[in-house]
Amino acid sequence: MAHTIVTIVGSLRKESFSLKIANAIAKLAPSSLKLDVTTLHGISFFNQDLEAAPPADWLAFREKLQKSSGVLFVTPEYNRGIPGVLKNAIDVGSRPYGKSSFLGKPTGIISNSPGPQGGVSAAKNLQNILPGITGPILGQPETYLNAVGDAFNEQGELTKDSLKSVLQQYIDAFAAFVEKQGR
């Protein structure tokens, strides 16, 4: 049976590179993984005042995380960090305090940018936020995808062989990491 991996897309943009990368890596995943590509369009803003009676969208997101075998973040970099919508989703999923829905889940991070730095600051931002609220984070290979602007055709399909090779290496390593964690 395949392990379900919630693959969180850190951008709301319809034609986002993060969404295209998440969809591409889902196609490259070995049969041991099923990537559930998840956008964050329906998650309302976190407000601690609502924790006693959380909104239905929070509960659905938390349940999806809890039922999964792992989490993979695919994010762009905005102003040297992660997008606000992604931070909001992390806050929603990691609450209430001490009951994070991410806890114990093998976690992966892929950042991207059409520019030369590949979203490295966003990935490092996640590496600072996630410890203590997730499970183990895959350390190698670190994947910061740069120059992704020309990697997809008009249908959103991955056409850049060098990027495909990097994504294949990453998802194979992540699959082995999930297996090693006993998920």
C-alpha positions in Angstrom: 0.0 0.0 0.0 1.3 3.4 -0.9 2.1 6.0 1.7 0.0 9.2 1.3 2.1 12.3 1.4 0.3 15.7 1.8 2.2 17.9 -0.7 1.6 21.5 0.4 1.9 24.1 -2.4 3.0 27.4 -0.8 1.5 29.6 -3.5 -2.0 30.5 -4.4 -1.2 31.7 -8.0 -3.1 29.6 -10.6 0.0 29.2 -12.7 2.5 29.0 -9.9 5.8 27.2 -10.4 5.3 25.5 -7.0 2.0 23.9 -8.2 3.6 22.8 -11.4 6.6 21.3 -9.5 4.3 19.5 -7.0 2.3 18.0 -9.9 5.5 17.0 -11.7 7.0 15.3 -8.7 3.7 13.5 -8.0 4.1 11.9 -11.5 7.7 11.0 -10.7 7.0 9.4 -7.3 7.7 5.8 -6.9 4.7 3.4 -6.4 5.4 3.4 -2.6 4.2 7.0 -2.4 1.0 8.7 -3.4 1.4 12.5 -3.4 -1.8 14.4 -2.5 -1.1 17.8 -4.0 -2.8 20.3 -1.7 -3.3 24.0 -2.3 -4.1 26.4 0.5 -7.0 28.3 -1.1 -9.7 27.3 1.5 -7.8 27.8 4.7 -9.0 30.7 6.8 -6.6 32.9 8.8 -5.4 31.5 12.0 -6.8 33.2 15.1 -6.1 31.7 18.5 -9.5 33.0 19.7 -11.1 30.3 17.4 -9.2 27.4 18.9 -12.1 26.3 21.2 -14.4 25.9 18.2 -12.1 25.7 15.1 -13.6 26.4 11.7 -14.4 23.4 9.5 -11.6 24.3 7.1 -9.0 24.0 9.9 -10.4 20.7 11.0 -10.4 19.3 7.5 -6.8 20.4 6.9 -5.7 18.9 10.3 -7.4 15.6 9.6 -5.8 15.4 6.1 -2.4 15.8 7.8 -3.1 13.4 10.6 -4.2 10.6 8.1 -1.0 11.1 6.0 2.3 9.3 6.2 4.3 12.4 5.6 4.4 16.0 4.4 6.2 17.6 1.5 6.4 21.4 1.2 6.8 22.9 -2.2 7.2 26.7 -1.9 8.4 29.8 -3.7 10.3 32.5 -1.9 8.7 35.8 -1.2 10.9 38.6 0.2 13.5 36.2 1.5 11.0 34.0 3.3 7.9 31.8 2.9 4.6 33.2 1.6 2.2 34.3 4.3 -0.4 31.7 3.1 2.1 28.9 3.9 2.9 30.3 7.3 -0.8 30.5 8.0 -1.3 26.9 7.0 1.6 25.8 9.3 0.0 27.7 12.2 -3.4 26.1 11.5 -1.9 22.6 11.2 0.4 22.9 14.2 -2.3 24.0 16.7 -3.6 23.6 19.4 -0.3 23.7 21.3 1.2 20.3 21.8 -1.1 18.6 19.3 0.5 19.5 16.0 -1.0 17.5 13.1 2.4 17.5 11.5 4.0 15.9 14.5 6.0 12.7 13.8 5.5 13.0 10.0 8.6 12.7 7.8 8.9 16.1 6.2 10.5 17.3 2.9 11.2 20.8 1.6 11.5 21.9 -2.0 11.9 25.6 -2.7 12.0 27.3 -6.1 12.5 30.5 -7.8 12.7 31.7 -11.4 15.8 33.6 -10.2 19.3 32.3 -9.6 19.0 31.5 -5.8 16.3 28.8 -6.0 14.3 30.0 -3.0 17.1 29.0 -0.6 15.9 31.6 2.0 12.4 30.2 1.9 13.8 26.7 2.5 16.0 27.9 5.4 12.9 29.7 6.8 11.0 26.4 6.9 14.0 24.7 8.4 13.8 27.2 11.3 10.0 27.0 11.7 9.3 23.2 11.5 11.5 21.6 14.1 9.4 20.8 17.2 6.1 20.8 15.3 6.8 18.2 12.6 8.7 14.9 12.4 12.2 14.4 11.0 13.1 16.6 8.1 15.0 15.1 5.1 18.4 16.7 5.2 19.9 15.5 2.0 19.4 16.1 -0.8 18.6 19.8 -0.2 16.6 21.0 -3.2 16.6 24.7 -4.2 15.3 24.9 -7.7 16.4 27.9 -9.6 15.6 29.2 -13.1 12.3 27.3 -13.2 10.6 29.8 -15.5 11.3 27.8 -18.7 10.9 24.3 -17.2 7.3 23.8 -18.2 5.2 23.8 -21.4 1.9 25.6 -21.9 0.1 22.6 -20.4 2.1 22.9 -17.2 4.1 19.7 -17.9 7.7 19.5 -17.0 9.9 19.6 -20.1 13.4 20.5 -18.7 15.4 17.3 -18.4 17.9 18.7 -15.9 15.0 19.7 -13.5 13.3 16.3 -14.0 16.5 14.6 -13.0 16.8 16.7 -9.8 13.2 16.0 -8.9 13.5 12.3 -9.5 16.6 12.1 -7.3 14.7 14.0 -4.6 11.5 12.0 -4.6 13.4 8.7 -4.6 15.4 9.9 -1.6 12.2 11.1 0.1 10.5 7.7 -0.5 13.5 5.9 1.1 13.4 8.4 4.0 9.6 7.7 4.6 10.3 4.0 4.6 13.2 4.4 7.0 11.0 6.3 9.4 8.6 3.3 9.4 5.6 5.2 8.1 
